[in-house]
Amino acid sequence: MDVFILGFVILVVLTIFFTWFIITYNNFQEYIIRINEAEATIDAILRKRFDLLNKSIGVIKANVEVEEDILEEIVKLRSRKLSNFELDRKLYDGINEFNVLKEKHKELNKVENFTKIEEGLDNSEVEITASRNYYNETITKYNILVQTLPSNFIAKIYKYKHRNFFDNKDMTDEIINDFKL
């Protein structure tokens, strides 16, 4: 009888352990999927911003006389491989230059294609802010699993590492290395 009870207790403990293991592993997988989804969304929004800024170069040059090269950094981005952090910063700089050109050449506000580009950039700012927030919230939950007991044992087994936030630092400052990379 004692062997039966001992065997039953061991079976119950193993069942509880494997159930916990499966649930925790699935939680990790869920967060990894959500992180990948958020990264893909951020990629798409950054691509949209890049395309809008790229398109604005032709619209600006076609409608106002500009002697200097405009949005040079955007043109240079075509051939560079950047992280989303770096690309976001460069695009932000491009948007600032776009806004300076808009203020300098008021006649651009009457050009339909220019106003559509401006509207698209404004919409992308709302989208990127929401995507950053979702990404950071998901990263927080994932990192909690990676760093807290007992789920950190599964993180070590499967080599899940702490992930960095998509930092929303002050983009107007001169510090370019302020992201947590």
C-alpha positions in Angstrom: 0.0 0.0 0.0 2.8 2.4 0.9 4.5 1.8 -2.5 1.2 2.6 -4.2 0.8 5.9 -2.3 4.4 6.8 -3.0 4.0 6.0 -6.6 0.8 8.1 -6.8 2.5 11.0 -5.1 5.5 10.9 -7.5 3.0 10.7 -10.4 1.1 13.7 -9.1 4.3 15.7 -8.6 5.6 14.8 -12.1 2.3 15.7 -13.6 2.3 19.1 -11.9 5.9 19.7 -12.9 5.3 18.8 -16.6 2.1 20.8 -16.6 3.9 23.9 -15.2 6.8 23.3 -17.7 4.5 23.1 -20.7 2.5 26.2 -19.6 5.7 28.3 -19.0 7.3 27.1 -22.3 4.1 28.1 -24.1 4.1 31.5 -22.4 7.6 32.1 -23.8 6.5 31.0 -27.2 3.5 33.3 -27.1 5.7 36.3 -26.2 8.3 35.5 -28.8 5.5 35.4 -31.4 4.2 38.7 -30.2 7.7 40.3 -30.2 8.2 39.1 -33.8 4.8 40.5 -34.8 5.6 43.9 -33.2 9.0 43.9 -34.9 7.4 43.2 -38.3 4.8 46.0 -37.7 7.6 48.4 -36.8 9.6 47.4 -39.9 6.5 48.0 -42.1 5.9 51.5 -40.6 9.6 52.4 -40.9 9.5 51.3 -44.5 6.4 53.4 -45.1 8.1 56.4 -43.5 11.2 55.9 -45.7 9.1 55.6 -48.8 7.1 58.7 -48.0 10.3 60.8 -47.4 11.9 59.3 -50.5 8.8 60.3 -52.5 8.8 63.8 -51.0 12.2 64.6 -52.6 10.8 64.5 -56.1 7.6 66.4 -55.1 9.7 69.1 -53.4 12.1 69.5 -56.2 9.3 69.6 -58.8 7.4 72.4 -57.0 10.1 74.7 -55.5 13.5 75.7 -56.5 15.9 74.2 -54.1 19.6 74.7 -54.6 21.0 72.4 -52.0 20.5 68.6 -51.9 17.5 67.9 -49.8 17.0 64.9 -47.5 20.5 63.7 -48.3 20.5 61.3 -45.3 17.4 59.6 -46.7 19.0 59.1 -50.1 22.1 57.6 -48.3 19.9 55.1 -46.4 19.0 53.2 -49.6 22.2 51.3 -49.6 22.8 50.9 -45.8 21.8 48.1 -43.5 20.6 49.6 -40.2 18.8 48.3 -37.1 15.3 49.5 -36.5 16.7 51.7 -33.8 19.2 53.4 -36.1 16.6 53.6 -39.0 14.1 55.2 -36.7 16.5 57.9 -35.6 17.6 58.6 -39.2 14.0 58.8 -40.4 13.2 61.1 -37.5 16.0 63.4 -38.7 14.6 63.2 -42.2 11.1 64.2 -40.9 12.6 67.2 -39.1 14.3 68.3 -42.3 11.0 67.7 -44.2 9.3 70.0 -41.7 12.0 72.7 -42.0 11.5 72.6 -45.8 7.7 72.9 -45.3 8.2 76.0 -43.2 10.8 77.5 -45.5 8.6 76.9 -48.6 5.0 77.7 -47.7 3.9 77.1 -51.3 4.4 73.4 -50.7 1.3 73.4 -48.5 -0.8 74.0 -51.7 0.6 70.9 -53.5 -1.7 68.0 -53.1 1.0 65.3 -53.3 3.0 67.1 -50.7 0.1 67.3 -48.3 -0.7 63.6 -48.8 2.9 62.8 -47.9 2.7 65.1 -44.8 -0.5 63.4 -43.8 1.1 60.0 -44.2 4.0 61.0 -42.1 1.7 62.3 -39.4 -0.3 59.0 -39.4 2.9 57.0 -39.3 3.9 58.8 -36.1 0.8 57.7 -34.4 1.3 54.1 -35.7 4.9 53.9 -34.7 4.1 55.2 -31.2 1.4 52.6 -30.7 3.7 49.9 -32.1 6.6 50.9 -29.8 4.3 50.8 -26.8 3.0 47.3 -27.7 6.6 46.1 -28.4 7.9 47.4 -25.1 4.9 46.0 -23.1 5.5 42.6 -24.7 9.3 42.8 -24.0 8.6 43.7 -20.4 6.4 40.6 -19.9 9.0 38.4 -21.8 11.9 39.8 -19.7 10.0 39.1 -16.5 9.7 35.4 -17.5 13.4 35.3 -18.4 14.6 36.8 -15.1 12.2 35.5 -12.5 12.0 32.2 -10.7 11.0 29.6 -11.6 10.6 30.4 -15.3 14.2 31.5 -15.6 15.1 27.8 -15.5 13.3 27.2 -18.7 14.9 30.4 -20.1 18.3 29.0 -19.4 17.5 25.6 -20.8 16.3 27.1 -24.1 18.8 30.0 -24.1 16.2 32.7 -24.0 17.9 36.0 -23.3 16.9 39.4 -22.0 15.7 41.6 -24.8 16.1 45.3 -25.3 13.3 47.8 -25.3 12.6 50.0 -28.3 13.7 53.1 -26.5 11.8 56.3 -27.1 14.5 58.6 -26.0 14.6 62.3 -26.8 15.2 62.2 -30.6 16.0 65.9 -30.8 19.1 65.7 -28.6 22.7 65.3 -29.9 23.2 62.0 -28.1 23.0 59.3 -30.8 24.1 56.3 -28.7 21.4 56.5 -26.1 19.5 53.4 -27.1 19.9 50.3 -25.0 21.6 48.1 -27.5 
